[in-house]
Amino acid sequence: MSPVTSHHARAVVGSAADGMVVALSQALLDHPGRSPGRRRLYRSLAGVAAVDVLVQELPVLRAALAEGLPPEPVQPEELERRLRQGALVAAWGLLVTAADGPLTRLLRRRGVRRPHLALGAVAGLGAALGTLPGWWREADERAAVDRATARLDEELAELLAPPAG
């Protein structure tokens, strides 16, 4: 997989995870407390978070294992972008929470068996689509850094190569 493709794949996974967290959190309300259904959703939430962290940190783990390099500190721009994305996900969660009562009653009257799941799916999709541009920009920036680093590595290898002759 090319560096650009792998960075974009991580962007899609990050965006999907943002949406899944909102959707699953809302879907929990369709199940009574301590029920098997609610426990399954809690496990799903934990799984989504674990996969997201693993996919996002895979390059850092590879570098640490292969080269023994310590992870680079988080840049302020990246931290700011992550905080904005987190605020956007939280806003979708708050929006669906505020609209939950009236919309749930309306959906139940219309025969929807799992109204919280339906609301969560809509809010989750909104959260995922809302954070995708930020994740995508970050992926493009990381891919550009990878290309520049590879170009510098090639130039250095050419300079250090013994002269042919």
JONOR-V314571 format. One record per residue. PHI is phi in degrees with one decimal (999 if undefined). PSI is psi in degrees with one decimal (none if undefined). OMEGA is omega in radians with two decimals (* if undefined). Layout:
phi,psi,omega
PHI,PSI,OMEGA
PHI,PSI,OMEGA
//
This chain:
phi,psi,omega
999,131.7,-3.13
-68.4,157.2,3.13
-57.4,-39.1,-3.14
-63.8,-45.6,-3.13
-62.8,-43.1,-3.12
-66.6,-37.8,3.10
-66.7,-40.2,3.12
-68.8,-35.6,3.08
-62.6,-41.7,3.09
-65.0,-33.5,3.10
-65.2,-43.3,3.13
-65.4,-42.0,3.12
-62.6,-43.0,3.13
-62.4,-42.9,3.13
-66.7,-43.2,3.12
-63.3,-39.5,3.12
-63.7,-39.8,3.08
-57.4,-46.9,3.14
-66.4,-40.0,-3.12
-64.5,-37.9,3.13
-61.7,-44.2,3.13
-65.9,-46.6,-3.08
-64.3,-46.5,-3.11
-67.9,-36.9,3.12
-61.6,-39.3,3.11
-72.6,-39.3,-3.11
-64.1,-23.3,3.10
-56.3,-31.1,-3.06
-70.5,-13.7,3.09
-76.4,-11.3,-3.08
-116.7,143.5,3.08
-65.9,155.1,3.11
-57.2,141.7,3.11
63.5,17.7,3.11
-84.9,158.6,3.10
-58.8,-36.7,3.12
-63.3,-41.9,3.13
-68.3,-38.7,3.10
-63.0,-38.9,3.10
-62.6,-41.1,3.13
-67.5,-37.3,3.06
-61.7,-43.4,3.10
-63.4,-38.4,3.10
-63.7,-42.0,3.09
-60.5,-44.9,3.12
-63.6,-39.5,3.11
-64.3,-42.9,3.11
-61.2,-45.3,-3.14
-63.3,-42.4,-3.13
-65.2,-44.0,3.13
-64.1,-42.0,3.14
-60.4,-47.5,-3.14
-63.7,-43.7,-3.13
-61.9,-46.6,-3.12
-66.1,-42.0,-3.11
-69.3,-32.6,-3.07
-98.3,2.9,-3.11
-57.1,-45.9,3.11
-60.5,-38.8,3.13
-66.0,-42.1,3.12
-64.0,-42.4,3.11
-59.6,-47.3,-3.13
-62.9,-40.7,-3.13
-66.2,-40.4,-3.13
-76.1,-40.8,-3.07
-76.6,-43.3,-3.00
-113.7,-6.2,-3.13
69.3,22.7,-3.13
-82.4,137.9,3.04
-72.3,152.2,3.13
-64.5,146.1,3.09
-73.6,147.2,3.09
-66.6,153.5,3.13
-69.8,128.6,3.14
-73.8,148.3,-3.13
-58.0,-37.1,3.14
-64.6,-40.7,3.14
-67.0,-41.2,3.11
-62.5,-42.2,3.11
-62.7,-42.4,3.13
-63.5,-43.1,3.12
-64.1,-38.3,3.11
-65.7,-40.2,3.09
-62.8,-42.8,3.14
-65.8,-40.5,3.09
-63.2,-39.2,3.10
-65.5,-37.0,3.11
-66.0,-43.4,3.10
-63.0,-42.8,3.11
-62.9,-38.3,3.13
-63.3,-41.8,3.09
-63.4,-39.9,3.09
-63.2,-42.5,3.11
-67.1,-39.1,3.12
-61.4,-46.8,-3.13
-69.5,-31.0,3.08
-67.5,-42.5,-3.14
-66.2,-36.0,-3.09
-90.9,-1.6,-3.00
-58.1,-52.8,-3.05
-57.3,-60.3,-3.10
-63.6,-41.2,-3.11
-69.7,-35.2,3.10
-64.3,-44.5,3.11
-61.2,-42.7,3.12
-62.4,-45.0,-3.14
-66.1,-38.2,3.11
-64.4,-41.3,3.10
-61.9,-30.5,3.14
-87.2,4.9,3.02
90.8,12.6,3.11
-76.7,122.8,-3.07
-73.3,-35.1,-3.11
-124.0,76.1,-3.06
-64.9,-33.5,-3.14
-68.4,-35.7,3.08
-64.2,-42.1,3.12
-63.4,-46.1,3.10
-63.7,-40.8,3.13
-63.7,-38.3,3.13
-63.3,-42.6,3.13
-66.4,-47.4,-3.13
-66.3,-38.4,3.11
-63.8,-41.2,3.09
-63.7,-41.4,3.09
-61.8,-42.8,3.12
-64.7,-43.9,-3.12
-63.5,-46.4,3.14
-68.2,-29.6,3.12
-72.2,-33.4,-3.12
-92.2,-14.9,-3.11
-57.8,-44.0,3.13
-58.9,-39.4,3.11
-65.6,-45.4,3.09
-61.2,-40.6,-3.09
-66.1,-43.0,3.10
-60.7,-42.8,3.12
-62.9,-39.7,3.11
-63.5,-42.9,3.11
-62.2,-41.2,3.13
-64.6,-43.6,3.13
-65.7,-38.1,3.10
-65.1,-39.7,3.11
-63.9,-40.3,3.09
-64.2,-41.9,3.11
-61.7,-43.0,3.13
-64.2,-43.5,3.14
-64.4,-40.5,3.12
-64.6,-42.4,3.12
-63.2,-40.8,3.12
-63.2,-43.3,3.11
-64.8,-38.8,3.10
-62.2,-41.2,3.11
-64.6,-43.7,3.12
-63.2,-41.3,3.12
-65.3,-40.2,3.11
-63.2,-38.8,3.10
-65.2,-40.8,3.14
-67.1,-35.8,-3.09
-87.6,-10.5,-3.11
-68.5,141.0,3.10
-65.2,145.6,-3.12
-64.2,139.5,3.12
-77.8,139.4,3.11
159.0,none,*
//
